[in-house]
Amino acid sequence: MMNRMKGALRPHSSSVSIEADTDLVRRCDHALALMLEHRGNPAAEVERVLADDPQSLFGHCLRAALIVLADDIAARSALAASIAVIEAACADADHPARRHASAARAWLERDPALALDRYGAIVTDRPRDIVALVVAHAFDFRLGRRQMLRDRVARVLPAWEAAATGYASVLAMYAFGLEENGDYRRAESMARRALDLQPAHPGAMHVVAHVMEMQGRDREGLAFLAATEPAWIKETGFSVHLAWHRALFHLDAGDLHAALEVYDTQIANADPSDLSVLTDASALLWRLQLRSFELGERWGQLADRWEKQTLAGARAFHIVHAMMAFTAAGQTAAAAGLLESLTRTEANAPSMPEATLARAFCKALMAFARDDYATCVEWLTRVRDIANRCGGSLAQCDLIHLTFTEAALRARKALIARSLVAERSMRKPASGLNKLLQHRLRVMPGDERSAAA
């Protein structure tokens, strides 16, 4: 961690020796490194630090950041405790730790936009506060602030140098922002620069996989993930998600059996308490469902795992993916309960497009599951202009477009289907899936409107 931040947040306790204090700093730095590299269990490392020094400001700021990053609603009490310690120790509202506590409190009070503003303000004033930068970057992503996903990191890059701890992670964040804004060439270059500095950085590998997926480079993507697999497959925050990307490459290449094998071997049995794992599972199975691929009992098993989760207060992004499992598995009561919770969220946050999008997409999913494709098209037509605000990446939000396209084809809405397939094909002309969709358009009977035209 940068020296300024360490100096401000250094663990302290009158009951420990200078040597122990130095060791606590080292252990906090190790936890921070794990967080930046998406490895191991940084939260467990922080808890051990706080057990030895309950007054460690550095430790409490890291704990707060990790809870907010994980969107861990089950850890709200732990976050509240850390905020209380920081506030008691720092009377000055401008103290770096106090500002971290204030930003985390906004998330605790269910105001992610305010949390982003406060973490972002820290980054503006302290461009090498990498903890605040990581959290602000995550909020930019979740709230669909794609331009800021790129520009927030660009603004601080001049304050960094290659020798600084965490620089490869800053480059990886910037590369992801470039990719999400369609600058694929520079994104891949920046990600590979990060890998030159830190060859096993899974976050940088993730960006390369994204670029290749967005450009339809499925063979190259599969080769890249195979070559780098030892660095990401075990005990990283990308172990499941990069497997998911591997499955997307197989899907685009038309190898549905290989995609399902990835699901069975690398996704289905991953940690069921991690909502991001369940989200990747739903997203992959739904893509296979759109291809009319036989999935056996998998939907029911996944729906059961979702049903064990506490989704009250969860991000709309996760709730929508739970809805996929419930509707596909025929669990109508669970689906209805989720829809009701989203309706309340939309009523309480009318200015949040993602809440409106999520409810409409859930309605569309329910219609699709009962083979009412025309109604599915109607719901998605209402929100197609904000589909990029789904709370995920371009690759993840593409599931809305895929569902819209498939529903239009099945409902024989030729004009809509043609426009949607054209959009996809112009973005990714080399895609095997897009070529398949073009073929289906050519053999599909037109609807009355297109016939009249």
Secondary structure per residue as TSV (DSSP state, phi and psi in degrees):
chain	resnum	aa	ss	phi	psi
A	1	M	-	360.0	149.0
A	2	M	-	-62.6	151.8
A	3	N	H	-60.8	-40.4
A	4	R	H	-59.7	-42.9
A	5	M	H	-69.1	-41.7
A	6	K	H	-63.3	-40.7
A	7	G	H	-62.4	-37.3
A	8	A	H	-77.0	-31.8
A	9	L	H	-116.2	19.4
A	10	R	-	-60.2	133.3
A	11	P	-	-56.4	141.3
A	12	H	-	-145.5	151.0
A	13	S	-	-168.6	131.5
A	14	S	T	-68.5	-12.4
A	15	S	T	-95.0	0.0
A	16	V	S	-117.4	156.3
A	17	S	-	-78.3	168.6
A	18	I	H	-59.8	-39.4
A	19	E	H	-63.0	-42.7
A	20	A	H	-65.9	-38.7
A	21	D	H	-61.0	-43.8
A	22	T	H	-61.8	-39.2
A	23	D	H	-64.7	-37.9
A	24	L	H	-64.7	-40.5
A	25	V	H	-59.8	-46.3
A	26	R	H	-59.9	-41.7
A	27	R	H	-68.9	-36.6
A	28	C	H	-65.2	-42.0
A	29	D	H	-60.2	-38.7
A	30	H	H	-64.1	-43.5
A	31	A	H	-62.3	-40.8
A	32	L	H	-62.9	-42.6
A	33	A	H	-60.6	-41.8
A	34	L	H	-61.7	-40.7
A	35	M	H	-63.3	-45.8
A	36	L	H	-67.1	-33.0
A	37	E	H	-94.3	0.4
A	38	H	T	57.4	44.2
A	39	R	B	-123.8	154.7
A	40	G	S	57.8	-146.2
A	41	N	-	-129.6	79.4
A	42	P	H	-61.2	-30.9
A	43	A	H	-62.7	-40.4
A	44	A	H	-65.5	-37.8
A	45	E	H	-62.4	-42.7
A	46	V	H	-65.3	-40.1
A	47	E	H	-62.8	-35.3
A	48	R	H	-68.3	-37.9
A	49	V	H	-62.2	-46.5
A	50	L	H	-69.0	-26.9
A	51	A	H	-66.9	-35.6
A	52	D	H	-82.6	-29.8
A	53	D	-	-142.0	86.8
A	54	P	T	-62.9	-12.1
A	55	Q	T	-102.8	12.2
A	56	S	-	-68.7	109.7
A	57	L	H	-65.4	-41.8
A	58	F	H	-55.8	-48.3
A	59	G	H	-63.0	-42.2
A	60	H	H	-68.9	-35.4
A	61	C	H	-67.2	-38.5
A	62	L	H	-65.9	-43.0
A	63	R	H	-59.4	-45.4
A	64	A	H	-60.4	-46.0
A	65	A	H	-62.3	-42.7
A	66	L	H	-65.2	-39.4
A	67	I	H	-66.3	-44.3
A	68	V	H	-66.8	-41.5
A	69	L	H	-59.9	-41.9
A	70	A	H	-77.3	-8.3
A	71	D	T	52.6	43.7
A	72	D	-	-87.5	90.5
A	73	I	G	-68.2	-21.0
A	74	A	G	-74.8	-14.5
A	75	A	G	-103.9	20.5
A	76	R	H	-61.3	-37.5
A	77	S	H	-67.2	-38.4
A	78	A	H	-64.9	-39.2
A	79	L	H	-65.5	-43.6
A	80	A	H	-59.7	-38.3
A	81	A	H	-65.1	-42.0
A	82	S	H	-65.9	-40.7
A	83	I	H	-60.8	-42.0
A	84	A	H	-63.3	-41.8
A	85	V	H	-62.4	-46.4
A	86	I	H	-63.2	-45.9
A	87	E	H	-63.7	-36.0
A	88	A	H	-69.2	-32.3
A	89	A	H	-86.0	-22.1
A	90	C	-	-124.4	98.6
A	91	A	-	-73.5	-27.5
A	92	D	-	-77.3	118.7
A	93	A	T	-64.9	-18.4
A	94	D	T	-93.2	-0.8
A	95	H	S	-62.0	137.4
A	96	P	H	-53.2	-44.0
A	97	A	H	-65.4	-39.0
A	98	R	H	-64.2	-36.4
A	99	R	H	-68.1	-36.3
A	100	H	H	-63.0	-42.2
A	101	A	H	-63.5	-41.3
A	102	S	H	-63.5	-40.4
A	103	A	H	-66.2	-44.1
A	104	A	H	-65.2	-34.6
A	105	R	H	-61.4	-37.9
A	106	A	H	-59.4	-42.0
A	107	W	H	-64.4	-41.9
A	108	L	H	-58.7	-34.7
A	109	E	T	-90.6	18.0
A	110	R	T	63.3	40.3
A	111	D	-	-127.1	77.3
A	112	P	H	-63.4	-31.1
A	113	A	H	-65.3	-40.7
A	114	L	H	-68.8	-39.1
A	115	A	H	-58.6	-43.0
A	116	L	H	-61.8	-44.2
A	117	D	H	-57.9	-42.2
A	118	R	H	-74.7	-42.9
A	119	Y	H	-64.5	-39.0
A	120	G	H	-63.1	-37.4
A	121	A	H	-65.2	-36.5
A	122	I	H	-61.5	-44.9
A	123	V	H	-62.4	-39.6
A	124	T	H	-60.4	-43.8
A	125	D	H	-80.5	-28.6
A	126	R	-	-133.6	78.5
A	127	P	T	-61.9	-12.5
A	128	R	T	-107.1	18.2
A	129	D	-	-82.4	89.9
A	130	I	H	-72.1	-25.0
A	131	V	H	-64.6	-48.8
A	132	A	H	-63.9	-37.4
A	133	L	H	-63.9	-44.2
A	134	V	H	-61.3	-43.1
A	135	V	H	-70.6	-42.3
A	136	A	H	-61.8	-40.3
A	137	H	H	-60.2	-41.8
A	138	A	H	-64.9	-40.2
A	139	F	H	-68.6	-38.9
A	140	D	H	-55.8	-40.4
A	141	F	H	-66.2	-52.4
A	142	R	H	-64.2	-34.7
A	143	L	T	-91.4	7.8
A	144	G	T	71.4	23.9
A	145	R	-	-88.1	70.7
A	146	R	H	-63.3	-40.1
A	147	Q	H	-63.8	-41.2
A	148	M	H	-71.2	-25.1
A	149	L	H	-57.5	-33.4
A	150	R	H	-89.1	-50.2
A	151	D	H	-73.6	-30.4
A	152	R	H	-60.6	-41.3
A	153	V	H	-73.0	-38.2
A	154	A	H	-58.6	-35.9
A	155	R	H	-67.7	-28.0
A	156	V	H	-97.2	-14.2
A	157	L	G	-54.8	-38.0
A	158	P	G	-61.7	-19.8
A	159	A	G	-85.2	-3.9
A	160	W	-	-108.9	155.6
A	161	E	-	-132.2	159.9
A	162	A	T	-59.9	-27.5
A	163	A	T	-80.2	-9.6
A	164	A	S	-72.3	140.4
A	165	T	T	-61.2	129.2
A	166	G	T	93.1	-0.8
A	167	Y	H	-62.7	-38.1
A	168	A	H	-62.0	-36.2
A	169	S	H	-68.6	-36.9
A	170	V	H	-63.8	-42.6
A	171	L	H	-62.5	-40.2
A	172	A	H	-64.3	-40.0
A	173	M	H	-63.2	-43.9
A	174	Y	H	-63.7	-40.5
A	175	A	H	-61.3	-40.2
A	176	F	H	-65.6	-40.5
A	177	G	H	-61.6	-41.0
A	178	L	H	-62.1	-44.5
A	179	E	H	-62.0	-43.9
A	180	E	H	-68.8	-14.1
A	181	N	T	-104.3	14.1
A	182	G	T	81.7	7.3
A	183	D	-	-93.1	73.6
A	184	Y	H	-69.3	-38.4
A	185	R	H	-63.1	-48.6
A	186	R	H	-69.4	-33.6
A	187	A	H	-62.2	-46.3
A	188	E	H	-66.6	-39.1
A	189	S	H	-61.9	-43.8
A	190	M	H	-67.6	-40.2
A	191	A	H	-64.4	-40.3
A	192	R	H	-70.8	-29.2
A	193	R	H	-65.0	-40.6
A	194	A	H	-62.3	-38.4
A	195	L	H	-70.7	-28.5
A	196	D	H	-63.1	-38.0
A	197	L	H	-78.1	-35.9
A	198	Q	S	-142.0	86.5
A	199	P	T	-59.4	-21.7
A	200	A	T	-105.3	24.8
A	201	H	-	-78.9	107.6
A	202	P	H	-67.1	-27.0
A	203	G	H	-64.9	-40.0
A	204	A	H	-69.1	-38.3
A	205	M	H	-61.2	-38.1
A	206	H	H	-60.1	-40.6
A	207	V	H	-65.2	-43.7
A	208	V	H	-59.6	-42.7
A	209	A	H	-62.0	-41.7
A	210	H	H	-60.3	-46.4
A	211	V	H	-59.4	-45.9
A	212	M	H	-65.8	-36.3
A	213	E	H	-66.5	-44.2
A	214	M	H	-67.6	-25.1
A	215	Q	T	-96.6	1.1
A	216	G	T	73.0	27.1
A	217	R	-	-93.8	63.6
A	218	D	H	-67.0	-42.7
A	219	R	H	-63.8	-44.0
A	220	E	H	-64.8	-37.9
A	221	G	H	-64.3	-43.6
A	222	L	H	-63.4	-40.1
A	223	A	H	-66.1	-40.2
A	224	F	H	-63.8	-45.8
A	225	L	H	-67.1	-34.5
A	226	A	H	-66.5	-40.7
A	227	A	H	-69.2	-32.4
A	228	T	H	-99.2	-0.5
A	229	E	H	-52.1	-40.8
A	230	P	H	-57.6	-25.1
A	231	A	H	-85.4	-19.6
A	232	W	H	-123.3	-12.2
A	233	I	S	-74.9	-25.6
A	234	K	S	-123.1	133.6
A	235	E	S	54.8	42.6
A	236	T	B	-128.5	160.9
A	237	G	T	-70.2	-6.2
A	238	F	T	-112.3	9.1
A	239	S	H	-57.1	-45.6
A	240	V	H	-82.2	-41.0
A	241	H	H	-67.6	-37.3
A	242	L	H	-72.2	-28.8
A	243	A	H	-63.7	-39.8
A	244	W	H	-59.6	-42.8
A	245	H	H	-62.4	-38.5
A	246	R	H	-58.6	-44.6
A	247	A	H	-63.1	-36.9
A	248	L	H	-62.2	-38.8
A	249	F	H	-62.2	-42.9
A	250	H	H	-62.7	-41.7
A	251	L	H	-61.7	-44.2
A	252	D	H	-66.7	-29.9
A	253	A	H	-81.7	-5.8
A	254	G	T	88.4	8.7
A	255	D	-	-97.9	80.9
A	256	L	H	-69.1	-32.8
A	257	H	H	-64.5	-40.4
A	258	A	H	-65.7	-38.4
A	259	A	H	-62.9	-42.0
A	260	L	H	-67.8	-33.6
A	261	E	H	-64.2	-38.7
A	262	V	H	-60.5	-44.5
A	263	Y	I	-58.2	-48.1
A	264	D	I	-67.5	-36.3
A	265	T	I	-95.2	-26.6
A	266	Q	I	-124.7	-7.8
A	267	I	I	-123.1	-45.6
A	268	A	T	-59.7	-33.1
A	269	N	T	-105.2	14.8
A	270	A	S	-75.1	173.9
A	271	D	-	-51.8	110.5
A	272	P	T	-75.0	-8.4
A	273	S	T	-84.9	-10.0
A	274	D	-	-91.5	112.3
A	275	L	H	-62.6	-30.8
A	276	S	H	-66.9	-32.4
A	277	V	H	-66.0	-47.7
A	278	L	H	-63.9	-34.9
A	279	T	H	-63.9	-45.8
A	280	D	H	-62.1	-37.9
A	281	A	H	-62.8	-47.6
A	282	S	H	-62.3	-43.7
A	283	A	H	-62.5	-36.5
A	284	L	H	-73.3	-47.0
A	285	L	H	-62.3	-37.5
A	286	W	H	-65.3	-38.2
A	287	R	H	-62.4	-38.9
A	288	L	H	-68.5	-36.7
A	289	Q	H	-60.9	-40.6
A	290	L	H	-63.6	-24.2
A	291	R	T	-92.1	9.2
A	292	S	T	59.1	36.2
A	293	F	-	-89.1	138.0
A	294	E	-	-71.5	124.8
A	295	L	-	-115.5	0.5
A	296	G	T	59.8	-132.2
A	297	E	T	-91.1	7.1
A	298	R	H	-63.3	-40.4
A	299	W	H	-61.7	-44.1
A	300	G	H	-62.2	-41.3
A	301	Q	H	-64.4	-42.2
A	302	L	H	-68.6	-40.3
A	303	A	H	-60.2	-38.4
A	304	D	H	-63.7	-36.7
A	305	R	H	-68.9	-39.7
A	306	W	H	-63.9	-37.8
A	307	E	H	-66.9	-20.8
A	308	K	T	-82.2	-7.1
A	309	Q	S	-87.1	151.8
A	310	T	-	-90.7	105.4
A	311	L	-	-99.7	-4.1
A	312	A	T	-62.6	121.4
A	313	G	T	86.6	-1.6
A	314	A	-	-72.8	158.3
A	315	R	-	-60.1	144.3
A	316	A	H	-56.9	-32.8
A	317	F	H	-56.9	-44.7
A	318	H	H	-71.4	-39.7
A	319	I	H	-61.3	-39.9
A	320	V	H	-61.2	-39.2
A	321	H	H	-72.7	-30.1
A	322	A	H	-65.1	-39.1
A	323	M	H	-59.3	-38.3
A	324	M	H	-56.3	-46.2
A	325	A	H	-66.7	-44.7
A	326	F	H	-64.9	-43.6
A	327	T	H	-69.4	-43.0
A	328	A	H	-66.1	-31.7
A	329	A	T	-86.8	-3.5
A	330	G	T	77.0	20.4
A	331	Q	-	-89.9	78.8
A	332	T	H	-67.1	-35.4
A	333	A	H	-65.2	-44.1
A	334	A	H	-64.2	-39.2
A	335	A	H	-64.2	-42.5
A	336	A	H	-64.0	-38.6
A	337	G	H	-63.9	-40.8
A	338	L	H	-64.4	-42.7
A	339	L	H	-62.2	-39.1
A	340	E	H	-62.7	-40.7
A	341	S	H	-66.6	-36.7
A	342	L	H	-68.9	-35.8
A	343	T	H	-62.6	-39.7
A	344	R	H	-66.0	-40.3
A	345	T	H	-61.7	-43.6
A	346	E	H	-63.7	-39.2
A	347	A	H	-65.7	-34.2
A	348	N	H	-84.6	-15.8
A	349	A	-	-136.8	65.2
A	350	P	T	-63.6	-18.3
A	351	S	T	-90.3	1.5
A	352	M	-	-99.2	101.9
A	353	P	H	-56.8	-31.7
A	354	E	H	-64.4	-30.4
A	355	A	H	-68.7	-43.0
A	356	T	H	-63.5	-44.6
A	357	L	H	-61.8	-45.2
A	358	A	H	-61.4	-44.2
A	359	R	H	-65.0	-43.5
A	360	A	H	-64.4	-40.2
A	361	F	H	-66.3	-37.6
A	362	C	H	-63.0	-41.5
A	363	K	H	-60.0	-41.4
A	364	A	H	-65.6	-41.0
A	365	L	H	-62.1	-42.0
A	366	M	H	-64.3	-39.2
A	367	A	H	-66.9	-42.6
A	368	F	H	-60.9	-42.4
A	369	A	H	-64.2	-26.9
A	370	R	T	-99.4	17.8
A	371	D	T	66.1	22.3
A	372	D	-	-96.1	74.9
A	373	Y	H	-70.7	-31.7
A	374	A	H	-63.4	-41.6
A	375	T	H	-68.0	-37.7
A	376	C	H	-57.6	-45.3
A	377	V	H	-61.7	-41.5
A	378	E	H	-60.5	-44.9
A	379	W	H	-65.2	-42.4
A	380	L	H	-75.0	-26.4
A	381	T	H	-60.9	-33.8
A	382	R	H	-67.8	-27.3
A	383	V	H	-122.5	12.6
A	384	R	G	-60.9	-29.0
A	385	D	G	-74.5	-13.4
A	386	I	G	-118.1	18.6
A	387	A	G	-62.1	-23.2
A	388	N	G	-76.9	-0.6
A	389	R	G	-101.8	31.4
A	390	C	S	-73.4	-11.5
A	391	G	S	93.6	5.1
A	392	G	S	-127.3	-169.0
A	393	S	-	-77.4	173.0
A	394	L	H	-57.5	-41.1
A	395	A	H	-65.0	-38.6
A	396	Q	H	-72.8	-42.9
A	397	C	H	-65.1	-20.2
A	398	D	H	-61.4	-19.8
A	399	L	H	-62.2	-31.0
A	400	I	H	-65.1	-46.3
A	401	H	H	-64.9	-40.1
A	402	L	H	-62.2	-44.4
A	403	T	H	-64.5	-43.1
A	404	F	H	-58.8	-46.6
A	405	T	H	-63.8	-46.7
A	406	E	H	-64.9	-41.0
A	407	A	H	-63.5	-41.1
A	408	A	H	-63.9	-40.0
A	409	L	H	-64.4	-45.1
A	410	R	H	-70.8	-30.1
A	411	A	T	-83.5	-0.6
A	412	R	T	57.8	38.6
A	413	K	-	-89.5	81.3
A	414	A	H	-63.4	-40.5
A	415	L	H	-64.9	-45.4
A	416	I	H	-65.7	-45.5
A	417	A	H	-59.7	-40.9
A	418	R	H	-64.1	-41.8
A	419	S	H	-67.4	-39.4
A	420	L	H	-67.3	-41.7
A	421	V	H	-67.6	-35.9
A	422	A	H	-63.2	-42.1
A	423	E	H	-56.8	-48.6
A	424	R	H	-63.4	-43.8
A	425	S	H	-69.2	-34.5
A	426	M	H	-69.2	-35.8
A	427	R	H	-71.3	-38.4
A	428	K	-	-140.7	76.4
A	429	P	T	-65.5	-22.6
A	430	A	T	-84.6	-4.5
A	431	S	-	-66.2	127.7
A	432	G	H	-64.1	-38.4
A	433	L	H	-63.4	-42.8
A	434	N	H	-64.4	-35.2
A	435	K	H	-65.9	-37.1
A	436	L	H	-64.1	-42.9
A	437	L	H	-63.8	-38.4
A	438	Q	H	-62.2	-40.6
A	439	H	H	-63.3	-42.7
A	440	R	H	-63.8	-35.5
A	441	L	H	-61.6	-42.0
A	442	R	H	-64.7	-30.8
A	443	V	H	-100.3	2.3
A	444	M	S	-87.4	131.5
A	445	P	-	-63.2	142.3
A	446	G	-	-76.7	158.7
A	447	D	-	-82.9	177.8
A	448	E	H	-60.8	-39.4
A	449	R	H	-65.2	-43.6
A	450	S	H	-69.8	-34.1
A	451	A	H	-64.1	-41.3
A	452	A	H	-63.6	-39.5
A	453	A	-	-63.9	360.0
